[in-house]
Amino acid sequence: MRKISPCLWFDRQAEEAVELYLSVFDDSRVVHVERYGEAGPREEGSVMTIEFELAGQSYLALNGGPEFVFNEAMSLYVSCEDQEEIDRYWSKLTADGGQEGPCGWLKDRFGVSWQIVPRVLNELIADPDRAKSARVTRAMFGMGKLDIAGLQAAAAAG
């Protein structure tokens, strides 16, 4: 495990969440599963933690109980090369109860917030032409799932 890795706190859905995430992202794997022992507090033998990697990034999923829930204060940012990649991640992560949000944000069915963002967005917003940057930003604010063609059209409108 890396020195610093995000820990995702679930009630009892860590296994199901990790299965989803592994199915969405290439170059992903389970590294280690730790189970609760007789000391509890959960049923002996049930999953306590799952160390896993998504596209080379290390994470820990914890079945810690219902005390804490996810919110948008922490999100996982996914940099995408093209619209096909955006569409694929968006559809898989919003499936089965996920929620679409504004500006490329979504919540998966477990409540984890994700930002599905085309790499080109940062380039367009950082353009030294401030009017172009403003048009792209306004276009982004009007979108749920980000649309690269729409962002580029806003940049080109002048």
Backbone as ProteinMPNN parsed JSONL, in Angstrom:
{"seq_chain_A": "MRKISPCLWFDRQAEEAVELYLSVFDDSRVVHVERYGEAGPREEGSVMTIEFELAGQSYLALNGGPEFVFNEAMSLYVSCEDQEEIDRYWSKLTADGGQEGPCGWLKDRFGVSWQIVPRVLNELIADPDRAKSARVTRAMFGMGKLDIAGLQAAAAAG", "coords_chain_A": {"N_chain_A": [[0.851, -1.186, 0.0], [0.462, 2.233, -0.748], [2.043, 5.125, 0.745], [0.185, 7.206, 1.241], [-3.211, 6.877, 0.857], [-6.581, 7.113, -0.292], [-9.292, 6.399, 1.896], [-12.296, 4.793, 1.733], [-15.286, 4.897, 3.347], [-17.748, 2.651, 3.969], [-21.019, 1.399, 4.813], [-21.903, -1.437, 4.775], [-21.224, -2.118, 2.21], [-18.746, -2.408, 0.925], [-17.517, -4.545, -0.557], [-19.26, -4.83, -2.775], [-19.089, -2.276, -3.892], [-16.346, -2.133, -4.57], [-16.258, -4.197, -6.469], [-17.832, -3.012, -8.497], [-16.214, -0.739, -9.153], [-13.851, -1.972, -10.046], [-14.838, -3.14, -12.339], [-15.287, -0.952, -13.919], [-12.91, 0.505, -14.372], [-9.91, 0.079, -16.168], [-6.812, -1.711, -15.638], [-6.966, -2.406, -12.892], [-7.278, -3.791, -9.596], [-7.807, -6.089, -6.839], [-5.929, -5.944, -3.934], [-5.636, -6.804, -1.295], [-7.65, -8.43, 1.155], [-9.131, -7.939, 4.229], [-10.575, -9.487, 7.043], [-13.158, -9.313, 9.548], [-12.481, -10.344, 12.858], [-13.038, -12.439, 15.748], [-13.294, -10.491, 17.678], [-14.861, -8.539, 16.633], [-16.174, -5.361, 15.476], [-18.142, -6.286, 13.793], [-19.783, -9.101, 12.172], [-17.974, -12.069, 12.582], [-15.607, -13.005, 10.172], [-16.741, -11.528, 8.158], [-16.199, -8.997, 5.625], [-13.833, -6.581, 6.47], [-11.908, -4.661, 5.511], [-10.884, -3.709, 2.198], [-8.152, -3.576, 0.273], [-7.39, -1.962, -2.672], [-6.673, -1.244, -6.159], [-7.161, 1.274, -8.577], [-6.609, 1.92, -11.818], [-3.895, 2.073, -11.175], [-3.862, 3.678, -8.879], [-3.926, 3.569, -5.382], [-6.372, 2.463, -3.017], [-8.449, 2.181, -0.082], [-11.146, 0.33, 1.023], [-13.586, 0.363, 3.475], [-15.724, -1.438, 5.559], [-17.345, 0.057, 7.728], [-19.648, 0.756, 9.117], [-22.825, 2.484, 9.687], [-22.362, 5.091, 10.54], [-21.097, 7.217, 9.165], [-21.426, 9.037, 6.1], [-20.983, 9.521, 2.565], [-20.186, 12.644, 0.952], [-20.204, 15.566, -1.207], [-17.905, 16.911, -0.544], [-15.638, 15.475, -0.82], [-14.331, 14.037, -3.659], [-13.769, 11.798, -6.417], [-11.634, 12.334, -8.999], [-11.678, 11.981, -12.422], [-9.744, 11.995, -15.179], [-10.348, 12.321, -18.54], [-9.719, 11.201, -21.865], [-11.289, 11.364, -24.197], [-14.641, 11.749, -25.631], [-15.911, 9.292, -25.741], [-14.752, 7.892, -23.613], [-15.619, 9.478, -21.451], [-18.416, 9.092, -21.698], [-18.589, 6.316, -21.244], [-17.604, 5.954, -18.557], [-19.417, 7.604, -17.239], [-21.946, 6.397, -17.74], [-21.61, 3.855, -16.557], [-21.035, 4.471, -13.868], [-23.283, 5.875, -13.03], [-25.249, 4.026, -13.235], [-27.852, 1.841, -12.033], [-28.974, 3.295, -9.831], [-27.261, 5.427, -9.37], [-26.552, 9.001, -9.391], [-26.901, 11.712, -11.557], [-25.09, 14.746, -11.746], [-24.319, 18.305, -11.776], [-22.014, 19.915, -14.084], [-20.191, 17.844, -14.793], [-20.099, 16.243, -12.557], [-21.039, 13.412, -10.579], [-22.84, 11.011, -8.587], [-22.182, 7.769, -7.503], [-24.028, 4.676, -7.012], [-23.483, 4.147, -4.384], [-23.09, 6.499, -3.169], [-20.674, 7.78, -3.476], [-18.891, 10.532, -4.691], [-17.983, 11.594, -7.936], [-15.925, 13.143, -10.385], [-16.132, 13.471, -13.725], [-14.19, 14.27, -16.194], [-13.157, 15.877, -19.172], [-9.842, 15.967, -20.377], [-9.191, 18.098, -21.999], [-10.754, 20.185, -21.071], [-9.477, 21.607, -18.983], [-7.417, 22.818, -20.419], [-8.906, 24.482, -22.136], [-10.214, 26.198, -20.327], [-8.032, 27.407, -19.169], [-7.114, 28.996, -21.174], [-5.418, 31.824, -22.489], [-7.007, 33.787, -23.626], [-9.37, 35.461, -22.177], [-12.103, 35.874, -22.647], [-12.784, 33.666, -24.197], [-12.234, 31.634, -22.35], [-14.183, 32.269, -20.437], [-16.551, 31.785, -21.888], [-16.364, 29.02, -22.247], [-16.432, 28.187, -19.579], [-19.022, 29.06, -18.823], [-20.515, 27.426, -20.545], [-19.837, 24.905, -19.507], [-21.032, 25.099, -16.955], [-23.664, 24.843, -17.673], [-24.015, 22.21, -18.26], [-24.621, 18.72, -17.518], [-23.448, 15.825, -17.693], [-20.32, 16.205, -19.131], [-19.717, 17.577, -22.345], [-17.582, 17.31, -24.868], [-17.565, 18.332, -27.525], [-19.443, 20.397, -27.294], [-18.159, 22.065, -25.443], [-15.888, 22.775, -26.916], [-17.141, 24.098, -29.024], [-18.186, 26.296, -27.676], [-15.803, 27.531, -27.02], [-14.886, 28.23, -29.56], [-16.815, 29.949, -30.484], [-17.155, 33.29, -31.121]], "CA_chain_A": [[0.0, 0.0, 0.0], [1.205, 3.492, -0.797], [2.093, 5.859, 1.999], [-1.091, 7.907, 1.394], [-4.277, 6.351, 0.001], [-7.928, 7.428, 0.204], [-10.082, 5.343, 2.528], [-13.721, 4.998, 1.485], [-16.042, 4.286, 4.449], [-19.07, 2.154, 3.608], [-21.706, 0.705, 5.89], [-21.633, -2.858, 4.523], [-21.191, -2.32, 0.769], [-17.387, -2.288, 0.379], [-17.274, -5.552, -1.599], [-20.069, -4.499, -3.945], [-18.518, -1.063, -4.482], [-15.068, -2.468, -5.2], [-16.577, -4.943, -7.689], [-18.233, -2.039, -9.517], [-15.071, 0.08, -9.564], [-12.945, -2.812, -10.837], [-15.457, -3.376, -13.644], [-15.318, 0.316, -14.656], [-11.576, 1.023, -14.69], [-8.868, -0.862, -16.571], [-5.621, -1.71, -14.787], [-7.477, -2.351, -11.524], [-7.203, -5.103, -8.95], [-7.839, -6.208, -5.382], [-4.599, -6.244, -3.417], [-5.74, -7.569, -0.043], [-8.926, -8.373, 1.877], [-9.02, -8.219, 5.672], [-11.9, -9.833, 7.58], [-13.358, -9.118, 10.981], [-12.242, -11.509, 13.703], [-14.026, -12.664, 16.811], [-13.433, -9.278, 18.483], [-15.877, -7.7, 16.008], [-17.558, -5.296, 15.945], [-19.034, -6.906, 12.819], [-19.813, -10.553, 12.185], [-16.69, -12.715, 12.315], [-15.451, -13.492, 8.811], [-17.219, -10.561, 7.167], [-15.141, -8.119, 5.131], [-13.556, -5.343, 7.181], [-11.3, -3.735, 4.551], [-10.38, -4.204, 0.925], [-7.154, -2.723, -0.366], [-7.523, -2.164, -4.106], [-6.084, -0.232, -7.027], [-7.871, 1.674, -9.777], [-5.676, 2.571, -12.745], [-2.627, 2.294, -10.494], [-4.033, 4.439, -7.633], [-4.287, 2.715, -4.255], [-7.511, 2.855, -2.181], [-8.885, 1.246, 0.936], [-12.583, 0.359, 1.273], [-13.844, -0.089, 4.844], [-17.088, -1.647, 6.037], [-17.227, 0.609, 9.064], [-20.932, 0.991, 9.757], [-23.654, 3.56, 9.131], [-22.124, 6.375, 11.215], [-20.637, 8.258, 8.254], [-21.86, 8.897, 4.709], [-20.224, 10.325, 1.617], [-20.762, 13.874, 0.419], [-19.421, 16.141, -2.296], [-16.673, 17.539, -0.058], [-14.552, 14.633, -1.321], [-14.732, 13.362, -4.883], [-12.715, 11.167, -7.188], [-11.512, 13.06, -10.259], [-11.255, 11.098, -13.503], [-9.353, 12.743, -16.366], [-10.714, 11.519, -19.706], [-9.095, 11.593, -23.133], [-12.247, 11.638, -25.268], [-16.05, 11.659, -25.259], [-16.244, 7.885, -25.517], [-14.345, 7.566, -22.251], [-16.564, 10.171, -20.564], [-19.708, 8.406, -21.78], [-18.474, 4.991, -20.631], [-17.539, 6.095, -17.102], [-20.663, 8.22, -16.772], [-23.047, 5.428, -17.741], [-21.357, 2.778, -15.598], [-21.064, 4.953, -12.49], [-24.629, 6.323, -12.667], [-26.174, 2.896, -13.369], [-28.428, 1.157, -10.861], [-29.225, 4.163, -8.688], [-26.371, 6.583, -9.29], [-27.224, 10.269, -9.659], [-26.186, 12.688, -12.36], [-24.986, 16.066, -11.148], [-23.912, 19.358, -12.706], [-20.601, 20.214, -14.382], [-19.36, 16.652, -14.843], [-20.125, 15.535, -11.284], [-22.07, 12.404, -10.374], [-22.693, 10.131, -7.427], [-22.504, 6.384, -7.821], [-25.13, 4.165, -6.183], [-23.035, 4.072, -2.994], [-22.982, 7.864, -2.676], [-19.343, 8.333, -3.728], [-18.908, 11.572, -5.716], [-16.972, 11.487, -8.986], [-15.863, 14.167, -11.417], [-15.746, 12.842, -14.986], [-13.781, 15.512, -16.836], [-12.226, 15.742, -20.297], [-8.555, 16.642, -20.168], [-9.196, 19.341, -22.769], [-11.451, 21.25, -20.342], [-8.493, 22.434, -18.274], [-6.728, 23.625, -21.426], [-9.821, 25.512, -22.616], [-10.455, 27.175, -19.259], [-6.778, 28.126, -18.908], [-6.736, 29.76, -22.365], [-5.131, 33.222, -22.154], [-8.128, 34.612, -24.078], [-10.301, 35.39, -21.041], [-13.47, 35.761, -23.157], [-12.936, 32.26, -24.575], [-12.296, 30.893, -21.096], [-15.492, 32.545, -19.821], [-17.576, 31.065, -22.668], [-16.239, 27.59, -21.924], [-16.894, 28.013, -18.196], [-20.484, 29.165, -18.84], [-21.024, 26.207, -21.183], [-19.672, 23.816, -18.538], [-22.033, 25.259, -15.903], [-24.957, 24.44, -18.205], [-24.001, 20.779, -18.583], [-24.494, 17.66, -16.518], [-22.302, 15.122, -18.266], [-19.612, 17.155, -19.982], [-19.74, 17.298, -23.772], [-16.379, 17.931, -25.426], [-17.921, 19.132, -28.708], [-20.102, 21.604, -26.808], [-17.137, 22.913, -24.839], [-15.068, 23.31, -28.0], [-17.967, 25.058, -29.758], [-18.219, 27.528, -26.863], [-14.483, 28.17, -27.159], [-14.739, 28.749, -30.911], [-17.787, 31.038, -30.715], [-16.401, 34.449, -30.71]], "C_chain_A": [[0.891, 1.241, 0.0], [1.151, 4.192, 0.546], [0.786, 6.593, 2.274], [-2.068, 7.348, 0.372], [-5.622, 6.781, 0.564], [-8.568, 6.188, 0.813], [-11.55, 5.701, 2.34], [-14.513, 4.204, 2.519], [-17.442, 3.922, 3.963], [-19.721, 1.567, 4.855], [-21.356, -0.777, 5.773], [-21.402, -3.159, 3.042], [-19.794, -2.29, 0.153], [-17.134, -3.286, -0.746], [-18.007, -5.203, -2.888], [-19.502, -3.264, -4.655], [-17.213, -1.374, -5.206], [-15.304, -3.27, -6.477], [-16.987, -4.0, -8.814], [-17.022, -1.284, -10.036], [-14.075, -0.713, -10.406], [-13.51, -3.076, -12.227], [-15.43, -2.128, -14.528], [-13.94, 0.709, -15.172], [-10.599, -0.099, -15.031], [-7.7, -0.755, -15.585], [-6.006, -1.583, -13.318], [-7.465, -3.748, -10.921], [-7.401, -4.979, -7.449], [-6.447, -6.622, -4.946], [-4.689, -7.138, -2.189], [-7.123, -7.371, 0.56], [-8.667, -8.761, 3.32], [-10.431, -8.449, 6.208], [-11.951, -9.578, 9.083], [-13.118, -10.429, 11.709], [-13.303, -11.605, 14.78], [-14.242, -11.432, 17.686], [-14.43, -8.289, 17.875], [-15.361, -6.354, 15.566], [-18.565, -5.885, 14.966], [-18.928, -8.419, 12.924], [-18.448, -11.128, 11.798], [-16.671, -13.285, 10.899], [-15.956, -12.535, 7.746], [-16.087, -9.602, 6.794], [-15.04, -6.858, 5.986], [-12.995, -4.32, 6.196], [-10.905, -4.476, 3.275], [-9.388, -3.164, 0.417], [-7.24, -3.026, -1.854], [-6.869, -1.021, -4.868], [-7.004, 0.011, -8.212], [-6.893, 2.445, -10.643], [-4.384, 2.966, -12.039], [-2.706, 3.076, -9.197], [-4.546, 3.513, -6.542], [-5.433, 3.323, -3.445], [-7.718, 1.792, -1.113], [-10.386, 1.427, 1.1], [-12.818, -0.295, 2.626], [-15.331, -0.278, 5.056], [-17.099, -1.224, 7.499], [-18.527, 0.841, 9.8], [-21.619, 2.231, 9.21], [-23.355, 4.955, 9.69], [-21.762, 7.508, 10.263], [-21.137, 7.967, 6.844], [-21.024, 9.826, 3.832], [-20.957, 11.624, 1.322], [-19.799, 14.463, -0.595], [-18.129, 16.814, -1.842], [-15.442, 16.733, -0.487], [-15.082, 13.925, -2.561], [-13.507, 12.728, -5.532], [-12.749, 11.768, -8.582], [-10.949, 12.131, -11.316], [-10.988, 11.952, -14.741], [-9.539, 11.857, -17.584], [-10.112, 12.089, -20.983], [-10.105, 11.998, -24.191], [-13.673, 11.43, -24.766], [-16.469, 10.221, -24.992], [-15.9, 7.457, -24.091], [-15.279, 8.226, -21.236], [-17.882, 9.413, -20.524], [-19.673, 7.061, -21.066], [-18.463, 5.089, -19.111], [-18.849, 6.625, -16.547], [-21.779, 7.189, -16.68], [-22.832, 4.324, -16.714], [-21.486, 3.259, -14.149], [-22.439, 5.478, -12.065], [-25.649, 5.187, -12.739], [-26.685, 2.426, -12.011], [-28.553, 2.054, -9.634], [-28.247, 5.296, -8.494], [-27.134, 7.845, -9.675], [-26.333, 11.185, -10.48], [-26.188, 14.017, -11.636], [-24.566, 17.081, -12.192], [-22.404, 19.331, -12.969], [-19.684, 18.999, -14.361], [-19.302, 15.861, -13.544], [-21.253, 14.503, -11.289], [-21.822, 11.717, -9.039], [-23.013, 8.724, -7.894], [-23.567, 5.893, -6.844], [-24.765, 4.017, -4.709], [-22.892, 5.452, -2.367], [-21.616, 8.495, -2.869], [-19.446, 9.332, -4.879], [-17.715, 11.413, -6.656], [-17.063, 12.718, -9.872], [-15.326, 13.485, -12.679], [-15.473, 13.985, -15.963], [-12.849, 15.249, -18.022], [-10.957, 16.543, -20.028], [-8.532, 18.0, -20.858], [-9.887, 20.488, -22.02], [-10.462, 22.173, -19.641], [-7.735, 23.339, -19.238], [-7.617, 24.769, -21.908], [-10.061, 26.596, -21.565], [-9.205, 28.0, -18.981], [-6.323, 28.964, -20.106], [-6.477, 31.219, -21.984], [-6.197, 34.2, -22.652], [-9.241, 34.471, -23.03], [-11.759, 35.276, -21.5], [-13.763, 34.307, -23.552], [-13.088, 31.4, -23.319], [-13.662, 31.062, -20.43], [-16.61, 31.807, -20.562], [-17.56, 29.575, -22.34], [-16.773, 27.325, -20.512], [-18.418, 28.083, -18.134], [-21.108, 27.914, -19.468], [-20.957, 25.027, -20.219], [-20.75, 23.886, -17.459], [-23.427, 24.857, -16.372], [-25.064, 22.957, -18.504], [-24.096, 19.918, -17.336], [-23.246, 16.891, -16.893], [-21.629, 16.089, -19.228], [-19.528, 16.648, -21.411], [-18.58, 18.048, -24.418], [-16.72, 18.814, -26.623], [-18.588, 20.44, -28.286], [-19.12, 22.585, -26.177], [-16.258, 23.561, -25.91], [-15.852, 24.33, -28.837], [-18.062, 26.369, -29.005], [-16.901, 28.275, -26.991], [-14.36, 28.846, -28.514], [-15.692, 29.909, -31.217], [-17.132, 32.337, -30.314], [-16.935, 35.718, -31.119]], "O_chain_A": [[1.929, 1.284, 0.661], [0.305, 3.881, 1.385], [0.317, 6.608, 3.412], [-1.792, 7.342, -0.827], [-5.793, 6.811, 1.783], [-8.406, 5.076, 0.312], [-11.992, 6.779, 2.737], [-14.423, 2.977, 2.564], [-18.224, 4.798, 3.59], [-19.039, 1.273, 5.837], [-20.595, -1.305, 6.584], [-21.386, -4.326, 2.649], [-19.683, -2.155, -1.065], [-16.591, -2.914, -1.786], [-17.428, -5.276, -3.972], [-19.445, -3.224, -5.884], [-17.003, -0.924, -6.333], [-14.616, -3.047, -7.474], [-16.548, -4.161, -9.953], [-16.824, -1.2, -11.249], [-13.518, -0.187, -11.369], [-12.754, -3.222, -13.188], [-15.536, -2.233, -15.749], [-13.817, 1.195, -16.296], [-10.471, -1.083, -14.302], [-7.625, 0.188, -14.798], [-5.449, -0.762, -12.588], [-7.619, -4.749, -11.621], [-7.194, -3.917, -6.863], [-5.854, -7.537, -5.516], [-3.932, -8.098, -2.047], [-7.696, -6.284, 0.486], [-8.054, -9.793, 3.595], [-11.361, -7.714, 5.878], [-10.938, -9.623, 9.782], [-13.507, -11.496, 11.233], [-14.333, -10.934, 14.723], [-15.263, -11.333, 18.366], [-14.804, -7.311, 18.522], [-14.166, -6.233, 15.297], [-19.749, -5.971, 15.294], [-18.1, -8.951, 13.663], [-17.849, -10.715, 10.805], [-17.608, -13.966, 10.483], [-15.646, -12.698, 6.565], [-15.138, -9.421, 7.556], [-16.03, -6.158, 6.2], [-13.546, -3.229, 6.059], [-10.636, -5.677, 3.276], [-9.75, -2.015, 0.166], [-7.174, -4.185, -2.265], [-6.554, 0.026, -4.302], [-7.56, -0.929, -8.781], [-6.405, 3.503, -10.247], [-3.843, 4.049, -12.268], [-1.716, 3.142, -8.468], [-5.494, 2.758, -6.758], [-5.47, 4.531, -3.212], [-7.232, 0.666, -1.222], [-10.857, 2.548, 1.293], [-12.308, -1.383, 2.891], [-16.119, 0.622, 4.765], [-16.889, -2.041, 8.395], [-18.51, 1.101, 11.003], [-21.063, 2.942, 8.374], [-24.045, 5.911, 9.335], [-22.096, 8.661, 10.537], [-21.259, 6.811, 6.441], [-20.436, 10.794, 4.313], [-22.181, 11.702, 1.424], [-18.712, 13.93, -0.817], [-17.337, 17.246, -2.679], [-14.33, 17.261, -0.511], [-16.139, 13.295, -2.528], [-12.367, 13.081, -5.231], [-13.772, 11.716, -9.264], [-9.875, 11.558, -11.138], [-11.907, 12.562, -15.286], [-8.964, 10.771, -17.663], [-10.01, 13.305, -21.152], [-9.825, 12.879, -25.003], [-13.891, 10.996, -23.635], [-17.292, 9.964, -24.113], [-16.669, 6.745, -23.445], [-15.683, 7.588, -20.264], [-18.407, 9.124, -19.448], [-20.619, 6.704, -20.363], [-19.224, 4.39, -18.441], [-19.335, 6.158, -15.517], [-22.478, 7.11, -15.669], [-23.787, 3.899, -16.063], [-21.994, 2.529, -13.298], [-22.736, 5.525, -10.872], [-26.799, 5.369, -12.34], [-26.027, 2.597, -10.985], [-28.269, 1.62, -8.518], [-28.382, 6.063, -7.541], [-28.234, 7.767, -10.222], [-25.168, 11.406, -10.149], [-27.17, 14.378, -10.988], [-24.467, 16.749, -13.374], [-21.63, 18.794, -12.178], [-18.526, 19.105, -13.958], [-18.534, 14.904, -13.44], [-22.288, 14.702, -11.925], [-20.748, 11.826, -8.448], [-23.999, 8.507, -8.598], [-23.96, 6.63, -5.939], [-25.64, 3.785, -3.875], [-22.606, 5.57, -1.175], [-21.411, 9.64, -2.466], [-20.019, 9.02, -5.923], [-16.596, 11.135, -6.226], [-18.145, 13.267, -10.083], [-14.202, 12.984, -12.691], [-16.402, 14.594, -16.494], [-11.879, 14.501, -17.905], [-11.009, 17.661, -19.513], [-7.924, 18.945, -20.356], [-9.622, 21.653, -22.315], [-10.604, 23.394, -19.703], [-7.444, 24.491, -18.916], [-7.147, 25.894, -22.073], [-10.105, 27.781, -21.893], [-9.305, 29.166, -18.6], [-5.258, 29.579, -20.058], [-7.253, 31.794, -21.222], [-6.282, 35.322, -22.155], [-9.961, 33.473, -23.01], [-12.569, 34.648, -20.818], [-14.844, 33.786, -23.279], [-13.968, 30.543, -23.246], [-14.228, 30.097, -19.917], [-17.516, 31.263, -19.931], [-18.608, 28.951, -22.176], [-17.484, 26.345, -20.287], [-19.046, 27.26, -17.467], [-22.114, 27.405, -18.973], [-21.901, 24.243, -20.122], [-21.32, 22.862, -17.084], [-24.289, 24.559, -15.545], [-26.11, 22.495, -18.96], [-23.704, 20.331, -16.245], [-22.137, 17.235, -16.484], [-22.296, 16.72, -20.048], [-19.302, 15.464, -21.66], [-18.596, 19.275, -24.503], [-16.216, 19.933, -26.724], [-18.314, 21.486, -28.873], [-19.241, 23.796, -26.359], [-15.925, 24.743, -25.823], [-15.282, 25.316, -29.304], [-18.026, 27.44, -29.612], [-16.881, 29.504, -27.061], [-13.785, 29.93, -28.609], [-15.422, 30.74, -32.084], [-16.594, 32.43, -29.211], [-16.355, 36.759, -30.812]]}, "name": "protein", "num_of_chains": 1, "seq": "MRKISPCLWFDRQAEEAVELYLSVFDDSRVVHVERYGEAGPREEGSVMTIEFELAGQSYLALNGGPEFVFNEAMSLYVSCEDQEEIDRYWSKLTADGGQEGPCGWLKDRFGVSWQIVPRVLNELIADPDRAKSARVTRAMFGMGKLDIAGLQAAAAAG"}
